[in-house]
Amino acid sequence: MAEIKTLIDGKSISYEGVFNLRELYRTIDKWFKDHGYEKQEIKNWEDISESEKQIVLEIIPYKKVSDYARIDIRIFMIFSKMTEIEVEKDAIKVKLNKGRAEFYFDAYVVTDYENKWETRPIFYFVKNIFDKFIYKVYTSGYDTEAIRDATDVENEIRSYLNMNRF
């Protein structure tokens, strides 16, 4: 079984106001594509009532940094009390969303994600020795990269939401 090292757990952003959900999702998707991540969508749920709607999204973009290690960044997004409004921008009417947005971030480094080293007990023992003494230099670099990427995507979302405030 792969070993998962949690580096960031439950870091959050809250925002309430006007935003374009479609553009926000494109911004997040573009950031991950530009940084070499592949996206896995875990949850995509939408509840529509007469007056408002609620959307829950969970994505886990991942990047294979070697044959042995992978970086996973989990983003859990909740959009609640959303209504569609029209705003006039440069004499053009644009449809935007108004509501509350919450983002929760987790960052992980997953080692031996293909379970190659767990077929026999001796392999498992050797893997643990290598992890603790030889590969520690490499995996600490992966830890730094995972934290940096999670913080960068968080800042990208913050800047997008702040851009829409004005």
Secondary structure, DSSP 8 states (H G I E B T S, - for coil): --EEEEEEEEEEEEEEEEE-HHHHHHHHHHHHHHTT-B--EEEEEEEE-SS-EEEEEEE--EEE-SSSEEEEEEEEEEEEEEEEEEEEETTEEEEEEEEEEEEEEEEEEEESTT-GGGSSHHHHHHHHHIIIIITHHHHHHHHHHHHHHHHHHHHHHHHHHHHTT-
